[in-house]
Amino acid sequence: MESSNARSRMLLVAFDEDMSAMVIRELPNFFDFILLRSMDELESFKQKQDPPHPKSGLQALNARAGTEVVVYALAYGSKEHFNNLQQLRSIFPESLIYLFCQNVSIPLLRVALRHKIEEVFMLPFGEGDKRNLFNSLDKNRILPAELMSLHRKEQDGGVRSLDSHKFQPIVELLDNIEKGFKKGTSIQDFSSDIPLSISRLCHMFKELTGQTCSQYLICRKLEESERLLAETNTPVTSIAYHLGFANPSHFSRAFKEHLGLTPKAFSDGDNEIRCSSAYSHYQKFRLEHFPALDPEKKVGSESKVEGGYDRTSVALGFR
């Protein structure tokens, strides 16, 4: 593992020192990092790597710098970060770009989709995140064979997953929630066809997700409200009742509690989201596990993709 030929090069763009340290800490043995702390440093790096008279400066940068993998790390989405992602894609048109963040939002995922970001991960990594990242790198033939072999050995021993037969009732429960979360208010509304007691389902649900079913359900409603506020002109009051909240005030309080701003502010274009720990936990679970849900079942407004649900499509509700 110490051999330099068993390491791959990664360009890490991170303005925040804590974020860059977190990324490096998550993947210390697998990459040699080139750390850039501003877009000015990125531009300077580009100029240094370009040959004197390149036929294509951008292609030369990709080839000479060895930047097959680029990571952009951020704590929260903002218009500045959205513009930076656009610029990053223009500089590295052929590279794999990964987005590492502490919180995700519908606007951030839309930007990631628009600029063909390979994957979005939340930090710190969960049990399956490193596995999913390395599967992506392996698919794109980025890592040396000996590195992938070592990684597979590290993953031996099993990871708690929706693929496990033990959690099949929870897969069914999650499936039912996706179909009816807008109107349902408790686990009883989604479990009538599952042959387990409510207490057993609640125990298994929290064991797998780390949240109660009621916590997960309120977060699912809020995620959908993000989409509606970002993509439609639906009034806040209508969204509140559409998603089964008791009244608009209840919806607004829940939105502000978990996203750090009011629905009105979000609808007006304020993307400075500050997610609660519960909502961040929910997002991480969704990003990590939803590709494992049965791809043969078309749930709600989500699109079906080969091999599982596409994470970004699920979060955005694309048809």
C-alpha positions as CSV (number, residue, x, y, z in Angstrom):
1,M,0.0,0.0,0.0
2,E,3.0,2.3,0.5
3,S,4.1,1.8,-3.1
4,S,3.5,4.9,-5.2
5,N,2.3,2.8,-8.1
6,A,-0.6,1.7,-6.0
7,R,-2.0,5.2,-5.6
8,S,-4.1,7.3,-7.8
9,R,-4.0,11.1,-8.2
10,M,-7.0,13.2,-7.2
11,L,-7.5,16.9,-7.6
12,L,-9.3,18.2,-4.5
13,V,-11.0,21.6,-4.7
14,A,-12.0,22.7,-1.2
15,F,-12.2,26.2,0.2
16,D,-12.8,25.1,3.7
17,E,-9.9,23.6,5.7
18,D,-12.1,21.4,7.7
19,M,-13.8,20.0,4.6
20,S,-10.5,19.3,2.9
21,A,-9.2,17.6,6.0
22,M,-12.3,15.5,6.2
23,V,-12.0,14.3,2.6
24,I,-8.3,13.4,3.0
25,R,-9.1,11.6,6.3
26,E,-11.8,9.5,4.6
27,L,-9.5,8.4,1.8
28,P,-5.9,8.6,3.2
29,N,-4.5,5.4,1.7
30,F,-5.9,5.5,-1.8
31,F,-5.0,8.8,-3.4
32,D,-2.3,11.4,-3.7
33,F,-4.1,14.7,-3.4
34,I,-3.5,18.0,-5.2
35,L,-5.2,20.4,-2.9
36,L,-6.6,23.7,-4.3
37,R,-8.2,26.2,-1.9
38,S,-9.7,28.7,-4.3
39,M,-10.8,29.0,-7.9
40,D,-7.9,31.4,-8.4
41,E,-5.5,28.5,-7.4
42,L,-7.4,26.3,-9.8
43,E,-6.8,28.8,-12.6
44,S,-3.2,29.1,-11.7
45,F,-2.8,25.3,-11.6
46,K,-4.4,25.1,-15.1
47,Q,-2.0,27.7,-16.5
48,K,1.0,25.9,-15.1
49,Q,-0.1,22.6,-16.6
50,D,-0.9,23.9,-20.0
51,P,2.0,23.5,-22.6
52,P,3.2,26.6,-24.3
53,H,1.2,26.1,-27.5
54,P,-1.4,23.4,-26.9
55,K,-3.8,22.4,-29.5
56,S,-6.4,22.1,-26.8
57,G,-5.5,23.6,-23.4
58,L,-8.3,21.8,-21.6
59,Q,-7.4,18.4,-23.1
60,A,-3.7,19.0,-22.3
61,L,-4.6,19.8,-18.7
62,N,-6.5,16.6,-18.3
63,A,-3.7,14.5,-19.8
64,R,-0.6,16.3,-18.3
65,A,-2.0,16.8,-14.8
66,G,-3.4,13.3,-14.5
67,T,-6.6,14.7,-13.2
68,E,-8.9,11.8,-14.1
69,V,-10.7,12.3,-10.8
70,V,-11.7,15.7,-9.4
71,V,-13.5,16.2,-6.0
72,Y,-15.3,19.5,-5.2
73,A,-15.9,19.6,-1.4
74,L,-18.4,22.0,0.2
75,A,-20.3,22.3,3.4
76,Y,-23.5,23.9,2.0
77,G,-24.8,24.8,-1.4
78,S,-24.8,28.4,-2.5
79,K,-24.9,30.3,-5.8
80,E,-21.1,30.8,-5.6
81,H,-20.6,27.0,-5.4
82,F,-23.1,26.4,-8.2
83,N,-21.1,28.8,-10.5
84,N,-17.9,27.1,-9.4
85,L,-19.2,23.7,-10.4
86,Q,-20.0,25.0,-13.9
87,Q,-16.5,26.5,-14.2
88,L,-15.0,23.2,-13.0
89,R,-16.8,21.2,-15.6
90,S,-15.6,23.6,-18.3
91,I,-12.0,23.2,-17.2
92,F,-12.3,19.4,-16.9
93,P,-14.7,18.3,-19.6
94,E,-13.6,14.7,-19.6
95,S,-12.8,14.1,-16.0
96,L,-14.9,12.3,-13.4
97,I,-16.1,15.0,-11.0
98,Y,-17.4,13.9,-7.5
99,L,-19.2,16.2,-5.1
100,F,-18.5,15.8,-1.4
101,C,-20.7,17.8,0.9
102,Q,-22.1,17.9,4.4
103,N,-25.6,18.7,3.3
104,V,-27.5,18.3,0.0
105,S,-30.5,20.2,-1.4
106,I,-32.7,20.0,-4.4
107,P,-30.9,23.0,-6.1
108,L,-27.5,21.5,-5.4
109,L,-28.6,18.1,-6.9
110,R,-30.1,19.9,-10.0
111,V,-26.7,21.6,-10.6
112,A,-24.9,18.3,-10.1
113,L,-27.1,16.7,-12.7
114,R,-26.8,19.6,-15.1
115,H,-23.0,19.5,-15.0
116,K,-22.7,15.7,-15.2
117,I,-21.3,15.2,-11.7
118,E,-20.5,11.5,-11.4
119,E,-21.8,11.0,-7.8
120,V,-22.8,13.1,-4.8
121,F,-21.6,11.9,-1.4
122,M,-22.2,13.3,2.1
123,L,-19.5,13.5,4.7
124,P,-18.5,11.9,6.9
125,F,-18.8,8.7,4.9
126,G,-21.4,6.1,6.0
127,E,-20.9,2.3,5.9
128,G,-21.6,2.0,2.2
129,D,-20.2,5.3,0.8
130,K,-16.7,4.2,0.3
131,R,-17.9,1.0,-1.3
132,N,-20.1,3.0,-3.7
133,L,-17.3,5.4,-4.5
134,F,-14.8,2.6,-5.3
135,N,-17.4,0.8,-7.3
136,S,-17.8,3.9,-9.4
137,L,-14.0,4.3,-9.8
138,D,-13.7,0.6,-10.7
139,K,-16.4,0.9,-13.3
140,N,-14.5,3.8,-14.9
141,R,-11.2,1.9,-14.7
142,I,-9.5,4.6,-12.6
143,L,-7.8,2.7,-9.8
144,P,-5.0,0.2,-10.2
145,A,-6.0,-3.5,-10.0
146,E,-4.0,-4.1,-6.8
147,L,-5.7,-1.2,-5.1
148,M,-9.2,-2.5,-6.0
149,S,-8.2,-5.9,-4.7
150,L,-7.1,-4.5,-1.4
151,H,-10.3,-2.4,-1.1
152,R,-12.5,-5.5,-1.7
153,K,-10.6,-7.3,1.1
154,E,-11.3,-4.4,3.4
155,Q,-15.0,-4.6,2.6
156,D,-15.2,-8.3,3.4
157,G,-17.3,-9.0,6.5
158,G,-20.5,-7.5,5.2
159,V,-22.2,-4.2,5.4
160,R,-25.7,-3.6,6.7
161,S,-27.8,-3.2,3.5
162,L,-31.2,-3.1,2.1
163,D,-30.1,-6.1,0.0
164,S,-30.2,-8.3,3.2
165,H,-33.2,-10.7,3.4
166,K,-33.5,-9.7,7.1
167,F,-34.6,-6.2,6.1
168,Q,-37.0,-7.2,3.3
169,P,-40.0,-6.0,5.4
170,I,-38.3,-2.6,5.7
171,V,-37.8,-2.4,1.9
172,E,-41.5,-3.0,1.6
173,L,-42.2,-0.4,4.2
174,L,-40.0,2.2,2.4
175,D,-41.7,1.3,-0.9
176,N,-45.1,1.9,0.7
177,I,-43.8,5.2,2.2
178,E,-42.7,6.3,-1.3
179,K,-46.1,5.6,-2.7
180,G,-48.1,7.4,0.0
181,F,-45.9,9.7,2.0
182,K,-47.9,12.8,0.9
183,K,-50.9,11.7,2.9
184,G,-49.7,9.2,5.4
185,T,-48.8,10.4,9.0
186,S,-47.7,7.3,10.8
187,I,-46.2,3.8,10.3
188,Q,-49.7,2.3,10.6
189,D,-50.6,4.0,7.3
190,F,-47.9,2.1,5.4
191,S,-47.7,-1.3,7.1
192,S,-51.1,-3.0,6.7
193,D,-49.7,-5.5,4.1
194,I,-46.6,-6.3,6.1
195,P,-46.9,-9.4,8.3
196,L,-45.0,-8.0,11.3
197,S,-46.1,-6.2,14.4
198,I,-45.8,-2.4,14.6
199,S,-43.3,-2.7,17.4
200,R,-41.1,-5.1,15.5
201,L,-41.2,-2.9,12.3
202,C,-40.4,0.2,14.4
203,H,-37.4,-1.6,15.9
204,M,-36.1,-2.9,12.6
205,F,-36.7,0.5,10.9
206,K,-34.6,2.3,13.4
207,E,-31.9,-0.4,13.4
208,L,-31.5,0.1,9.6
209,T,-32.0,3.8,9.2
210,G,-31.0,5.2,12.5
211,Q,-34.2,7.1,12.6
212,T,-37.8,6.5,13.7
213,C,-40.4,6.1,11.0
214,S,-42.0,9.4,12.0
215,Q,-38.7,11.2,11.7
216,Y,-38.0,9.6,8.3
217,L,-41.6,10.5,7.1
218,I,-41.3,14.2,8.0
219,C,-38.0,14.4,6.2
220,R,-39.5,12.7,3.1
221,K,-42.2,15.3,3.1
222,L,-39.7,18.1,3.4
223,E,-37.6,16.7,0.6
224,E,-40.6,16.7,-1.6
225,S,-41.4,20.3,-0.5
226,E,-37.9,21.3,-1.6
227,R,-38.7,20.0,-5.1
228,L,-42.1,21.7,-5.3
229,L,-40.7,25.0,-4.1
230,A,-37.7,24.8,-6.5
231,E,-39.6,23.6,-9.6
232,T,-43.1,25.0,-9.4
233,N,-44.9,28.2,-8.4
234,T,-47.2,26.3,-6.0
235,P,-48.0,28.5,-2.9
236,V,-46.6,27.5,0.4
237,T,-50.1,26.9,1.8
238,S,-51.0,24.5,-1.0
239,I,-47.8,22.6,-0.5
240,A,-48.4,22.3,3.2
241,Y,-51.8,20.7,2.7
242,H,-50.7,18.6,-0.3
243,L,-48.0,17.0,1.8
244,G,-50.4,16.2,4.7
245,F,-49.3,18.8,7.2
246,A,-51.9,19.8,9.7
247,N,-51.6,23.5,8.6
248,P,-49.2,25.9,6.9
249,S,-47.7,27.0,10.2
250,H,-46.8,23.4,11.1
251,F,-45.1,23.0,7.7
252,S,-43.2,26.2,8.0
253,R,-41.9,25.3,11.5
254,A,-40.8,21.9,10.3
255,F,-39.1,23.3,7.2
256,K,-37.2,26.0,9.2
257,E,-36.3,23.5,11.9
258,H,-34.7,21.0,9.5
259,L,-33.4,23.3,6.7
260,G,-32.6,26.5,8.6
261,L,-34.8,28.9,6.6
262,T,-38.5,29.4,5.8
263,P,-40.2,28.0,2.8
264,K,-40.8,31.5,1.6
265,A,-37.1,32.3,1.7
266,F,-36.2,29.1,-0.1
267,S,-38.8,29.8,-2.8
268,D,-37.4,33.3,-3.2
269,G,-34.0,31.8,-4.1
270,D,-32.2,31.7,-0.7
271,N,-30.1,28.5,-1.0
272,E,-28.1,29.0,2.2
273,I,-29.5,25.8,3.7
274,R,-28.4,24.7,7.2
275,C,-29.7,21.2,7.6
276,S,-30.5,19.7,11.0
277,S,-28.7,16.6,12.1
278,A,-31.9,14.6,11.6
279,Y,-32.3,15.8,8.0
280,S,-28.6,15.3,7.2
281,H,-28.9,11.7,8.5
282,Y,-32.0,11.2,6.4
283,Q,-30.2,12.5,3.3
284,K,-27.2,10.3,3.9
285,F,-29.4,7.2,4.2
286,R,-31.2,8.1,1.0
287,L,-28.0,8.7,-1.0
288,E,-26.4,5.5,0.3
289,H,-29.3,3.0,0.2
290,F,-31.9,4.0,-2.4
291,P,-30.0,2.4,-5.3
292,A,-30.7,-1.0,-3.6
293,L,-34.5,-0.7,-3.8
294,D,-36.1,-3.0,-6.3
295,P,-35.6,-1.4,-9.8
296,E,-38.6,-3.3,-11.2
297,K,-41.0,-1.3,-9.1
298,K,-41.8,2.2,-10.3
299,V,-42.4,4.2,-7.1
300,G,-44.3,7.5,-7.1
301,S,-42.8,10.0,-9.5
302,E,-39.3,8.4,-9.5
303,S,-37.7,7.1,-12.6
304,K,-36.5,3.6,-13.0
305,V,-32.9,2.9,-14.1
306,E,-30.9,-0.2,-14.8
307,G,-29.5,-1.8,-11.7
308,G,-31.4,0.4,-9.2
309,Y,-32.7,3.9,-8.6
310,D,-30.5,6.7,-9.7
311,R,-29.7,8.7,-6.6
312,T,-30.0,12.1,-8.2
313,S,-33.2,11.2,-10.1
314,V,-34.8,9.9,-6.9
315,A,-34.0,13.0,-4.9
316,L,-35.2,15.3,-7.7
317,G,-38.3,13.4,-8.5
318,F,-37.6,13.3,-12.2
319,R,-40.0,11.4,-14.4
